[in-house]
Amino acid sequence: MEFNATNVSYALSNGVTNSVSVTLHASDNEGSYFDGVIKVESNDLAEGKTFGGTTQDELIALAKSKLANITKV
């Protein structure tokens, strides 16, 4: 299944981003689907990176990576 981001939501505290929630969706031709939210926190970012210096595409890639790690059996 190919996962696509359907929403990126920034959680702010005093105007500073402290986490980002990425909603991911995937479906197949057999009626199976996935909808879920992955929370990206500052410790998930590359060393020296901040949310302000991270693109939405990078955040989505991080969320997909976290999902892959969560679902490993």
Short mmCIF file of the C-alpha atoms (twelve columns), coordinates in Angstrom:
data_MODEL
# 
_entry.id   MODEL 
# 
loop_
_atom_site.group_PDB 
_atom_site.id 
_atom_site.type_symbol 
_atom_site.label_atom_id 
_atom_site.label_alt_id 
_atom_site.label_comp_id 
_atom_site.label_asym_id 
_atom_site.label_seq_id 
_atom_site.Cartn_x 
_atom_site.Cartn_y 
_atom_site.Cartn_z 
_atom_site.pdbx_PDB_model_num 
ATOM 1  C CA . MET A 1  0.000   0.000  0.000  1 
ATOM 2  C CA . GLU A 2  1.133   3.506  -0.703 1 
ATOM 3  C CA . PHE A 3  0.686   5.884  2.224  1 
ATOM 4  C CA . ASN A 4  -0.333  9.463  1.492  1 
ATOM 5  C CA . ALA A 5  -0.488  12.360 3.911  1 
ATOM 6  C CA . THR A 6  -3.942  13.893 4.192  1 
ATOM 7  C CA . ASN A 7  -3.218  16.390 6.969  1 
ATOM 8  C CA . VAL A 8  -0.241  18.000 8.699  1 
ATOM 9  C CA . SER A 9  -1.073  19.700 11.982 1 
ATOM 10 C CA . TYR A 10 1.349   21.772 14.044 1 
ATOM 11 C CA . ALA A 11 1.029   21.874 17.862 1 
ATOM 12 C CA . LEU A 12 2.199   25.230 19.189 1 
ATOM 13 C CA . SER A 13 3.152   26.463 22.637 1 
ATOM 14 C CA . ASN A 14 3.658   30.218 22.930 1 
ATOM 15 C CA . GLY A 15 4.049   30.419 19.151 1 
ATOM 16 C CA . VAL A 16 6.728   27.697 18.994 1 
ATOM 17 C CA . THR A 17 6.080   24.327 17.345 1 
ATOM 18 C CA . ASN A 18 6.591   21.506 19.828 1 
ATOM 19 C CA . SER A 19 5.243   18.616 17.704 1 
ATOM 20 C CA . VAL A 20 3.597   17.853 14.392 1 
ATOM 21 C CA . SER A 21 0.835   15.311 13.753 1 
ATOM 22 C CA . VAL A 22 0.744   13.761 10.282 1 
ATOM 23 C CA . THR A 23 -2.410  11.942 9.172  1 
ATOM 24 C CA . LEU A 24 -1.656  9.100  6.760  1 
ATOM 25 C CA . HIS A 25 -4.062  7.165  4.557  1 
ATOM 26 C CA . ALA A 26 -3.634  4.090  2.364  1 
ATOM 27 C CA . SER A 27 -5.990  1.663  0.646  1 
ATOM 28 C CA . ASP A 28 -5.835  -1.281 -1.721 1 
ATOM 29 C CA . ASN A 29 -8.104  -2.743 -4.397 1 
ATOM 30 C CA . GLU A 30 -9.421  -5.405 -2.018 1 
ATOM 31 C CA . GLY A 31 -11.155 -3.043 0.405  1 
ATOM 32 C CA . SER A 32 -8.434  -2.874 3.051  1 
ATOM 33 C CA . TYR A 33 -7.431  0.556  4.235  1 
ATOM 34 C CA . PHE A 34 -5.416  2.378  6.876  1 
ATOM 35 C CA . ASP A 35 -5.998  5.771  8.450  1 
ATOM 36 C CA . GLY A 36 -3.769  6.915  11.275 1 
ATOM 37 C CA . VAL A 37 -1.992  9.816  12.898 1 
ATOM 38 C CA . ILE A 38 1.735   9.764  13.586 1 
ATOM 39 C CA . LYS A 39 3.155   12.335 15.986 1 
ATOM 40 C CA . VAL A 40 6.566   13.738 15.064 1 
ATOM 41 C CA . GLU A 41 8.411   15.211 18.031 1 
ATOM 42 C CA . SER A 42 11.561  17.323 18.156 1 
ATOM 43 C CA . ASN A 43 13.707  14.315 19.114 1 
ATOM 44 C CA . ASP A 44 12.642  12.673 15.801 1 
ATOM 45 C CA . LEU A 45 14.297  15.460 13.810 1 
ATOM 46 C CA . ALA A 46 17.867  15.224 12.534 1 
ATOM 47 C CA . GLU A 47 20.473  16.619 14.895 1 
ATOM 48 C CA . GLY A 48 20.493  20.405 14.778 1 
ATOM 49 C CA . LYS A 49 17.155  20.588 12.905 1 
ATOM 50 C CA . THR A 50 14.135  22.487 14.181 1 
ATOM 51 C CA . PHE A 51 10.516  22.330 13.064 1 
ATOM 52 C CA . GLY A 52 10.977  25.760 11.506 1 
ATOM 53 C CA . GLY A 53 13.792  24.441 9.344  1 
ATOM 54 C CA . THR A 54 12.002  21.239 8.341  1 
ATOM 55 C CA . THR A 55 9.788   21.079 5.260  1 
ATOM 56 C CA . GLN A 56 6.383   19.399 5.204  1 
ATOM 57 C CA . ASP A 57 7.803   16.777 2.840  1 
ATOM 58 C CA . GLU A 58 10.517  15.974 5.386  1 
ATOM 59 C CA . LEU A 59 7.934   15.755 8.179  1 
ATOM 60 C CA . ILE A 60 5.782   13.404 6.090  1 
ATOM 61 C CA . ALA A 61 8.829   11.222 5.367  1 
ATOM 62 C CA . LEU A 62 9.615   11.105 9.098  1 
ATOM 63 C CA . ALA A 63 6.025   10.110 9.886  1 
ATOM 64 C CA . LYS A 64 6.121   7.327  7.277  1 
ATOM 65 C CA . SER A 65 9.406   6.090  8.724  1 
ATOM 66 C CA . LYS A 66 7.960   6.074  12.240 1 
ATOM 67 C CA . LEU A 67 4.927   4.153  10.979 1 
ATOM 68 C CA . ALA A 68 7.199   1.573  9.329  1 
ATOM 69 C CA . ASN A 69 9.070   1.114  12.618 1 
ATOM 70 C CA . ILE A 70 5.845   0.828  14.620 1 
ATOM 71 C CA . THR A 71 4.367   -1.820 12.352 1 
ATOM 72 C CA . LYS A 72 7.409   -4.093 12.092 1 
ATOM 73 C CA . VAL A 73 6.490   -7.532 13.334 1 
# 
